[in-house]
Amino acid sequence: MVFFKMEDGSFGARQTVKIFFFYVIFYGCLAGIFVGTIQALLLTLSNYKPTYQDRVAPPGLSHTPRSEKSEISFTVSDPSSYKKYTDAMSAFLESYNDAQQTDQMKFEDCGDSPMSYTARGSLESPELGQRKACRFSRSLLGVCSGINNPHFGFDVGTPCIIVKLNRIVNFRPKVPGNDSVPDSLQAKVMPNLIPIFCKKKREEDAGKIGEIKYFGLGEGFPLQYYPYYGKLLHPQYLQPLVAIQFNNLTQGEELRVECKVYGANIGYSEKDRYQGRFDIKFNIAS
């Protein structure tokens, strides 16, 4: 207890106690207001449906294998130089093995061609329980599936990458209009499919990229795999994948490739290089 001497010579212990209790009550009230505000905010939130999505950015476009500075550099004749890439791809595709998708209570077939969105009830109907996920077999990725060639083409200088749209709860990508799709992709535009296209990033790489092949269901992202219902309602959800193989990259040179996905509600940002697109650098030695 702190005592201080008053002007009349008495000690102010009683005054000190009053000040102490004042601050206890004052900070107690502040803490109560803070806790009450947080509790009121939590009452407006749902465990299943995002309450505030008005400023959610379009989904990012990401690829496997990921690497530092988005650079894939390896020597064709040296398996150890690309082992980290192929190991990452094999690990990523484990959940896409057919053996992992046999449970009829968790998975269902959603068609072998692009179709419209799959309706599984509202996010505001948790009483419906967990929702089934569409099967996506890695065999759809063709020569980039790793089933027959565990090196994913790296051993012969034709590397594959696996591409996916990042998850956003309740997001429904919309098919692009013809005016937003480059001429080279017009022939591949089809209903119920979000297309993807890769090309040279720099003019000096013209003629050095070579043929690019796409593998997957419709060679794009089919709409029947959307929407995603979140981790609680959709724990076994599998994103549709697109495998991209670069068949004739010029060796001994640094090449940059840009891949972009096209959708009516998918935009791009200079501040986020993975929003709807990405660029990747290849450096392949023989």
TORMARLUM-661018 format. One record per residue (C-alpha): y, x negated, z negated; residue in one letter. Coordinates in Angstrom, 2 decimals. Each point is the difference from the previous one (the first is absolute). Example, Ala and Ser with C-alpha at 12.3 -4.5 7.8 and 13.67 -1.06 7.14 Angstrom:
BEGIN
NODE      c2      c1      c3 type
NODE   -4.50  -12.30   -7.80    A
NODE    3.44   -1.37    0.66    S
END
This chain:
BEGIN
NODE      c2      c1      c3 type
NODE    0.00    0.00    0.00    M
NODE    3.44   -1.34    0.94    V
NODE    2.79    0.45   -2.50    F
NODE    3.65   -0.56    0.58    F
NODE    2.94    0.14   -2.36    K
NODE    2.53    2.81    0.36    M
NODE    3.76   -0.49   -0.51    E
NODE   -0.23    1.60   -3.41    D
NODE   -2.59   -2.51   -1.08    G
NODE   -3.10    2.31    0.30    S
NODE   -2.96   -0.73    2.23    F
NODE   -0.68    2.06    3.19    G
NODE   -3.79    0.35   -0.19    A
NODE    0.24    3.78    0.41    R
NODE    2.17   -0.39    3.10    Q
NODE   -2.48   -2.49    1.48    T
NODE   -2.87    2.47   -0.45    V
NODE    2.01    2.70    1.77    K
NODE    0.64   -2.28    2.98    I
NODE   -3.68   -0.98    0.13    F
NODE   -1.18    3.64    0.10    F
NODE    2.66    0.88    2.56    F
NODE   -1.40   -2.53    2.45    Y
NODE   -3.60    1.01   -0.74    V
NODE    0.82    3.61    0.84    I
NODE    2.15   -0.98    3.01    F
NODE   -2.67   -2.17    1.66    Y
NODE   -2.68    2.49   -0.96    G
NODE    1.87    2.72    1.89    C
NODE    0.38   -2.30    3.03    L
NODE   -3.73   -0.73   -0.04    A
NODE   -0.75    3.72   -0.27    G
NODE    2.24    0.80    2.98    I
NODE   -1.66   -2.75    2.05    F
NODE   -3.54    1.16   -0.85    V
NODE    0.94    3.64    0.67    G
NODE    1.48   -0.90    3.39    T
NODE   -3.13   -1.90    1.03    I
NODE   -2.23    2.87   -1.15    Q
NODE    2.10    2.50    1.97    A
NODE   -0.28   -2.18    3.11    L
NODE   -3.77   -0.34   -0.40    L
NODE   -0.32    3.79   -0.12    L
NODE    1.43    0.15    3.54    T
NODE   -2.58   -2.46    1.37    L
NODE   -3.44    0.80    1.35    S
NODE   -3.09   -2.18   -0.36    N
NODE   -0.95    0.91    3.55    Y
NODE    3.12    0.59    2.10    K
NODE    2.98   -2.38    0.22    P
NODE    3.03    1.93   -1.19    T
NODE    2.65   -2.16    1.60    Y
NODE   -0.89   -0.96    3.58    Q
NODE    3.28    0.65    1.76    D
NODE    0.71   -3.70    0.41    R
NODE   -3.52   -1.31    0.60    V
NODE   -0.02   -2.46    2.90    A
NODE   -2.46    0.38    2.89    P
NODE   -3.31   -1.76   -0.59    P
NODE   -0.37   -3.71    0.43    G
NODE   -2.32   -1.48    2.58    L
NODE   -2.16   -2.75   -1.43    S
NODE   -2.81   -2.19    1.24    H
NODE   -3.03   -1.94   -1.18    T
NODE   -0.32   -2.92   -0.28    P
NODE    3.27   -0.52   -1.84    R
NODE    1.33   -3.52   -0.14    S
NODE    2.98   -1.95   -1.21    E
NODE    3.02    0.67    2.20    K
NODE   -2.19    2.27    2.20    S
NODE   -1.43   -3.04    1.78    E
NODE   -3.58   -0.31    1.20    I
NODE   -0.74   -3.62    0.74    S
NODE   -3.46   -1.41    0.65    F
NODE   -2.14   -2.34    2.10    T
NODE   -2.67    1.69    2.10    V
NODE   -2.49   -2.86   -0.45    S
NODE    0.46   -0.10   -3.80    D
NODE   -1.52    3.04   -1.79    P
NODE    1.53   -1.04   -3.31    S
NODE    3.49    0.42    1.46    S
NODE   -0.47    3.74    0.53    Y
NODE   -2.52    0.81   -2.73    K
NODE    2.73    1.36   -2.30    K
NODE    1.02    2.48    2.72    Y
NODE   -3.51    1.25    0.78    T
NODE   -0.89    0.23   -3.69    D
NODE    3.08    2.15   -0.62    A
NODE   -0.91    2.31    2.89    M
NODE   -3.61    0.36   -1.14    S
NODE    1.09    0.84   -3.54    A
NODE    2.54    2.53    1.24    F
NODE   -2.57    1.79    2.19    L
NODE   -2.64    0.31   -2.74    E
NODE    1.10    3.54   -0.87    S
NODE   -0.32    0.98    3.67    Y
NODE   -3.71   -0.74    0.12    N
NODE   -2.06    3.08    0.83    D
NODE   -2.05   -0.53   -3.17    A
NODE    3.15    0.55   -2.08    Q
NODE    0.69    3.40    1.59    Q
NODE   -3.28    1.88   -0.42    T
NODE    0.99    2.25   -2.93    D
NODE    0.38    3.49    1.49    Q
NODE    2.08    1.10   -2.98    M
NODE    2.62   -2.66    0.65    K
NODE    0.00   -0.55    3.75    F
NODE   -0.11    2.14    3.12    E
NODE   -0.01   -0.51    3.75    D
NODE    3.36    0.84    1.54    C
NODE   -0.82   -0.33    3.68    G
NODE   -0.54   -2.81    2.48    D
NODE    3.33    0.49    1.79    S
NODE    3.60    0.39   -1.23    P
NODE    0.60    3.43   -1.53    M
NODE    2.73    1.74   -2.00    S
NODE    0.60   -0.35   -3.74    Y
NODE   -2.87    0.85   -2.34    T
NODE    0.99    2.76   -2.44    A
NODE   -1.44   -0.49   -3.48    R
NODE    2.27    2.25   -2.02    G
NODE    3.31   -0.58   -1.68    S
NODE    0.87   -2.90   -2.25    L
NODE    1.11    2.67   -2.46    E
NODE   -3.57    1.32   -0.23    S
NODE   -1.78   -2.62   -2.13    P
NODE   -2.55    2.63   -1.00    E
NODE   -1.59   -0.62    3.41    L
NODE   -1.12   -3.36   -1.34    G
NODE   -0.32   -3.26    1.88    Q
NODE    0.28    0.30    3.76    R
NODE   -2.50   -1.37    2.47    K
NODE    0.93   -2.94    2.19    A
NODE   -0.60   -0.35    3.71    C
NODE   -2.61   -2.57    0.84    R
NODE    1.15   -3.02    1.97    F
NODE   -2.78   -2.32    1.10    S
NODE    0.84   -3.63    0.57    R
NODE   -2.12    0.19    3.15    S
NODE    2.97    1.81    1.60    L
NODE    1.73   -3.37    0.03    L
NODE   -2.37   -1.30    2.68    G
NODE   -0.14   -3.77    0.40    V
NODE    2.52   -0.30   -2.84    C
NODE   -2.22    1.81   -2.51    S
NODE   -1.67   -3.18   -1.20    G
NODE   -3.40    1.65    0.29    I
NODE   -1.29   -2.12    2.88    N
NODE    2.48   -2.85   -0.25    N
NODE    0.91   -0.88   -3.59    P
NODE    2.62   -2.40    1.33    H
NODE    2.09    2.85    1.49    F
NODE    0.61   -1.99    3.18    G
NODE    1.59   -2.97   -1.76    F
NODE   -2.93   -2.22    1.01    D
NODE    0.81    0.41    3.71    V
NODE    3.80    0.11   -0.21    G
NODE    0.32    3.78    0.36    T
NODE    1.00    1.04   -3.54    P
NODE    0.05    3.57   -1.27    C
NODE    2.28    1.54   -2.59    I
NODE   -0.47    3.35   -1.79    I
NODE    3.04    2.27   -0.23    V
NODE    0.71    3.00   -2.21    K
NODE    2.87    2.31   -0.91    L
NODE    0.76   -0.25   -3.71    N
NODE   -0.67    3.06   -2.13    R
NODE    2.68    2.52   -0.91    I
NODE   -1.04    3.10   -1.94    V
NODE    0.28    3.19    2.07    N
NODE    1.45   -1.83    3.01    F
NODE   -0.86    1.44    3.42    R
NODE    0.83   -2.36    2.86    P
NODE    1.22    1.81    3.10    K
NODE   -0.94   -0.82    3.57    V
NODE    2.90   -1.70    1.84    P
NODE    1.93    1.48    2.89    G
NODE   -0.46   -1.62    3.38    N
NODE    3.56   -1.32   -0.01    D
NODE   -0.66   -2.18   -3.06    S
NODE   -3.13   -1.68    1.35    V
NODE    0.25   -3.07    2.28    P
NODE   -1.07    0.43    3.61    D
NODE   -2.99   -2.28   -0.46    S
NODE   -1.36    2.37   -2.65    L
NODE    0.69    3.33    1.73    Q
NODE   -3.50    0.21    1.48    A
NODE   -1.57   -0.23   -3.46    K
NODE    2.12    2.69   -1.65    V
NODE   -2.21    2.91   -1.00    M
NODE    0.16    2.99   -2.34    P
NODE   -0.82   -0.51   -3.68    N
NODE    0.27   -3.79    0.18    L
NODE    2.58   -2.48   -1.29    I
NODE   -0.05   -2.86    2.53    P
NODE    0.48   -3.69   -0.67    I
NODE    1.12   -2.67    2.42    F
NODE    0.32   -3.77   -0.22    C
NODE    2.03   -2.31    2.21    K
NODE    1.71   -3.37    0.05    K
NODE    2.72   -0.43   -2.60    K
NODE    1.94   -2.65    1.94    R
NODE    0.82   -0.28    3.66    E
NODE   -1.21   -3.61    0.10    E
NODE   -3.50    1.26   -0.78    D
NODE   -0.20    2.06    3.19    A
NODE   -3.30   -0.64    1.78    G
NODE   -1.49   -1.76   -3.03    K
NODE   -1.31    2.97   -1.99    I
NODE   -2.57    1.22    2.48    G
NODE   -2.14    3.11   -0.30    E
NODE    0.17    2.10   -3.16    I
NODE   -2.77    2.47   -0.79    K
NODE    0.05    2.85   -2.53    Y
NODE   -3.00    1.47   -1.81    F
NODE   -0.28    3.06   -2.21    G
NODE   -0.16    3.76    0.22    L
NODE    2.21    0.61    3.04    G
NODE    1.39   -3.55   -0.32    E
NODE    2.63    1.34   -2.39    G
NODE    0.37    1.94   -3.27    F
NODE   -1.50    3.52    0.37    P
NODE    1.68    2.82   -1.89    L
NODE   -3.15    1.46   -1.58    Q
NODE    0.13   -2.80   -2.60    Y
NODE    3.26    1.39   -1.36    Y
NODE    1.39    0.98   -2.43    P
NODE   -0.99   -2.25   -2.86    Y
NODE   -0.24    1.86   -3.32    Y
NODE    0.47   -2.91   -2.40    G
NODE   -2.30   -2.01   -2.25    K
NODE   -0.88    2.87   -2.34    L
NODE   -0.94    2.55    2.66    L
NODE   -1.07   -2.38    2.79    H
NODE   -1.55   -3.06   -1.70    P
NODE   -2.44   -0.77    2.83    Q
NODE    2.55    0.38    2.81    Y
NODE   -0.43   -2.34    2.98    L
NODE    2.94   -0.77    2.21    Q
NODE   -0.67   -0.02    3.73    P
NODE    0.02   -3.49    1.43    L
NODE    0.85   -1.63    3.30    V
NODE   -1.46   -3.36    0.94    A
NODE    2.01   -2.16    2.38    I
NODE   -1.54   -2.89    1.88    Q
NODE    2.00   -2.68    1.77    F
NODE   -2.21   -1.21    2.83    N
NODE    2.03   -2.72    1.68    N
NODE    2.54   -1.58   -2.33    L
NODE    1.30   -3.30    1.30    T
NODE   -1.35   -2.74   -2.23    Q
NODE    2.06   -2.86   -1.34    G
NODE    3.20    2.04   -0.17    E
NODE    1.70    2.13   -2.64    E
NODE    0.00    3.63    1.18    L
NODE    1.62    3.02   -1.60    R
NODE   -1.25    3.56    0.51    V
NODE    1.60    3.26   -1.13    E
NODE   -2.09    3.11   -0.65    C
NODE    1.66    3.37   -0.39    K
NODE   -1.25    3.49   -0.75    V
NODE    1.69    3.03    1.60    Y
NODE    0.58    3.36   -1.67    G
NODE    2.70    2.67   -0.05    A
NODE    0.51   -0.55   -3.74    N
NODE   -0.68   -3.73   -0.10    I
NODE    3.09   -2.19    0.12    G
NODE    0.78   -3.69   -0.24    Y
NODE    2.28   -2.03   -2.22    S
NODE    1.54   -3.41    0.44    E
NODE   -0.23   -0.42   -3.78    K
NODE   -3.74    0.62   -0.10    D
NODE   -1.96   -1.75    2.72    R
NODE   -3.17    1.93   -0.89    Y
NODE    1.48    3.49    0.32    Q
NODE   -1.84    1.44    2.99    G
NODE   -0.54   -3.45    1.47    R
NODE   -0.76   -3.64   -0.69    F
NODE    0.07   -3.28    1.81    D
NODE   -2.60   -2.71   -0.27    I
NODE   -0.07   -3.63    1.04    K
NODE   -3.05   -1.67    1.58    F
NODE   -0.62   -3.71    0.21    N
NODE   -3.43   -0.75    1.47    I
NODE   -1.42   -3.43    0.67    A
NODE   -3.18   -0.68    1.91    S
END
